[in-house]
Amino acid sequence: MAPERTPFDQGRRAQIVFATKPTDFTKGLRTSILWQLIRFAVINLKMIRIIRKSHH
């Protein structure tokens, strides 16, 4: 006996079906240590700039 499907289950199934797959380039960026270090530095510089503005 199969359990009844709720509208929530059907919505989740639709989301899974239409989910986009990352391109090879996107996967490369996500796994690249160098790119992650660059993004980390950029975000930290932005935070430093915001903190400096708030202290003046």
N, CA, C and O of each residue as an XYZ file, in Angstrom:
224
protein
N       0.849     -1.180      0.000
C       0.000      0.000      0.000
C       0.896      1.246      0.000
O       1.685      1.440      0.925
N       0.781      2.071     -1.009
C       1.610      3.273     -1.144
C       0.996      4.422     -0.350
O      -0.227      4.557     -0.304
N       1.830      5.249      0.274
C       1.297      6.391      1.015
C       0.711      7.422      0.054
O       1.134      7.530     -1.097
N      -0.264      8.174      0.545
C      -0.883      9.207     -0.280
C       0.107     10.338     -0.532
O       0.910     10.682      0.334
N       0.036     10.901     -1.717
C       0.897     12.035     -2.060
C       0.169     13.325     -1.699
O      -1.012     13.501     -1.999
N       0.882     14.190     -1.069
C       0.313     15.488     -0.712
C       0.710     16.512     -1.777
O       1.638     16.265     -2.547
N       0.025     17.653     -1.832
C       0.442     18.704     -2.774
C       1.888     19.129     -2.539
O       2.588     19.511     -3.477
N       2.333     19.061     -1.284
C       3.719     19.411     -0.977
C       4.674     18.473     -1.683
O       5.671     18.914     -2.256
N       4.380     17.176     -1.650
C       5.239     16.192     -2.327
C       5.285     16.459     -3.825
O       6.349     16.372     -4.438
N       4.153     16.780     -4.412
C       4.110     17.037     -5.846
C       4.901     18.296     -6.192
O       5.564     18.338     -7.228
N       4.842     19.312     -5.351
C       5.605     20.537     -5.577
C       7.094     20.279     -5.497
O       7.862     20.810     -6.299
N       7.505     19.478     -4.549
C       8.937     19.158     -4.421
C       9.417     18.380     -5.638
O      10.528     18.595     -6.124
N       8.585     17.486     -6.119
C       8.973     16.709     -7.299
C       9.151     17.646     -8.490
O      10.091     17.473     -9.266
N       8.282     18.621     -8.651
C       8.390     19.573     -9.755
C       9.667     20.394     -9.617
O      10.321     20.688    -10.618
N      10.026     20.766     -8.404
C      11.247     21.533     -8.190
C      12.470     20.702     -8.576
O      13.417     21.225     -9.163
N      12.451     19.437     -8.257
C      13.578     18.570     -8.572
C      13.700     18.402    -10.089
O      14.807     18.418    -10.628
N      12.587     18.242    -10.763
C      12.601     18.030    -12.201
C      13.159     19.249    -12.923
O      13.914     19.104    -13.884
N      12.798     20.451    -12.472
C      13.202     21.669    -13.158
C      14.443     22.323    -12.558
O      14.765     23.461    -12.899
N      15.132     21.628    -11.683
C      16.353     22.184    -11.106
C      17.429     22.260    -12.185
O      17.604     21.326    -12.968
N      18.148     23.386    -12.216
C      19.201     23.530    -13.218
C      20.464     22.829    -12.741
O      20.748     22.775    -11.545
N      21.207     22.301    -13.686
C      22.473     21.659    -13.368
C      23.585     22.675    -13.571
O      23.571     23.415    -14.554
N      24.545     22.724    -12.662
C      25.655     23.658    -12.857
C      26.507     23.250    -14.054
O      26.684     22.066    -14.343
N      27.026     24.256    -14.736
C      27.904     23.984    -15.875
C      29.267     23.515    -15.359
O      29.550     23.592    -14.163
N      30.087     23.037    -16.261
C      31.436     22.611    -15.879
C      32.233     23.791    -15.318
O      33.016     23.635    -14.381
N      32.019     24.981    -15.909
C      32.711     26.182    -15.431
C      32.304     26.494    -13.982
O      33.155     26.785    -13.140
N      31.001     26.431    -13.704
C      30.504     26.694    -12.353
C      31.055     25.679    -11.361
O      31.471     26.041    -10.261
N      31.056     24.413    -11.751
C      31.613     23.375    -10.870
C      33.091     23.630    -10.606
O      33.581     23.423     -9.496
N      33.793     24.084    -11.642
C      35.212     24.389    -11.484
C      35.436     25.515    -10.492
O      36.339     25.442     -9.659
N      34.613     26.564    -10.576
C      34.753     27.679     -9.634
C      34.451     27.237     -8.206
O      35.123     27.660     -7.266
N      33.453     26.396     -8.047
C      33.060     25.939     -6.705
C      34.135     25.082     -6.055
O      34.241     25.045     -4.829
N      34.924     24.399     -6.855
C      35.930     23.500     -6.290
C      37.343     24.068     -6.350
O      38.285     23.421     -5.893
N      37.507     25.268     -6.905
C      38.827     25.867     -7.050
C      39.255     26.580     -5.764
O      38.604     27.525     -5.319
N      40.329     26.124     -5.192
C      40.847     26.744     -3.967
C      41.287     28.182     -4.243
O      41.042     29.071     -3.428
N      41.924     28.412     -5.368
C      42.385     29.764     -5.708
C      41.206     30.732     -5.801
O      41.266     31.831     -5.248
N      40.137     30.338     -6.495
C      38.965     31.209     -6.632
C      38.325     31.460     -5.267
O      37.885     32.577     -4.994
N      38.267     30.459     -4.419
C      37.684     30.625     -3.090
C      38.516     31.598     -2.255
O      37.959     32.398     -1.503
N      39.833     31.537     -2.378
C      40.694     32.478     -1.648
C      40.486     33.909     -2.140
O      40.465     34.849     -1.346
N      40.333     34.066     -3.450
C      40.078     35.404     -3.998
C      38.752     35.944     -3.483
O      38.684     37.092     -3.044
N      37.708     35.145     -3.527
C      36.388     35.590     -3.044
C      36.445     35.906     -1.541
O      35.843     36.879     -1.087
N      37.161     35.094     -0.784
C      37.317     35.318      0.649
C      37.967     36.673      0.898
O      37.522     37.434      1.758
N      39.019     36.972      0.144
C      39.716     38.253      0.307
C      38.807     39.416     -0.055
O      38.788     40.423      0.653
N      38.058     39.299     -1.138
C      37.168     40.385     -1.569
C      36.096     40.645     -0.516
O      35.821     41.797     -0.177
N      35.495     39.588     -0.003
C      34.453     39.751      1.013
C      35.036     40.376      2.276
O      34.404     41.243      2.881
N      36.233     39.949      2.683
C      36.856     40.522      3.869
C      37.178     42.001      3.677
O      36.999     42.796      4.600
N      37.653     42.379      2.487
C      37.925     43.790      2.221
C      36.647     44.623      2.276
O      36.659     45.751      2.771
N      35.559     44.076      1.775
C      34.274     44.784      1.848
C      33.851     44.974      3.303
O      33.377     46.045      3.681
N      34.025     43.934      4.116
C      33.657     44.036      5.531
C      34.526     45.055      6.246
O      34.023     45.836      7.054
N      35.814     45.062      5.963
C      36.722     46.028      6.589
C      36.298     47.442      6.245
O      36.277     48.318      7.110
N      35.955     47.671      4.963
C      35.528     48.998      4.535
C      34.251     49.433      5.272
O      34.147     50.583      5.700
N      33.306     48.544      5.416
C      32.052     48.864      6.106
C      32.317     49.149      7.582
O      31.750     50.088      8.140
N      33.160     48.359      8.212
C      33.468     48.544      9.638
C      34.189     49.865      9.855
O      33.900     50.579     10.815
N      35.116     50.192      8.979
C      35.837     51.479      9.099
C      34.865     52.649      8.989
O      34.978     53.617      9.741
N      33.916     52.573      8.065
C      32.935     53.651      7.915
C      32.083     53.804      9.176
O      31.708     54.920      9.538
N      31.784     52.719      9.829
C      30.905     52.792     10.996
C      31.629     53.338     12.228
O      30.981     53.789     13.173
N      32.954     53.304     12.229
C      33.703     53.780     13.386
C      34.030     55.276     13.305
O      34.617     55.823     14.238
N      33.667     55.932     12.227
C      33.976     57.354     12.080
C      32.768     58.212     12.226
O      32.865     59.436     12.128
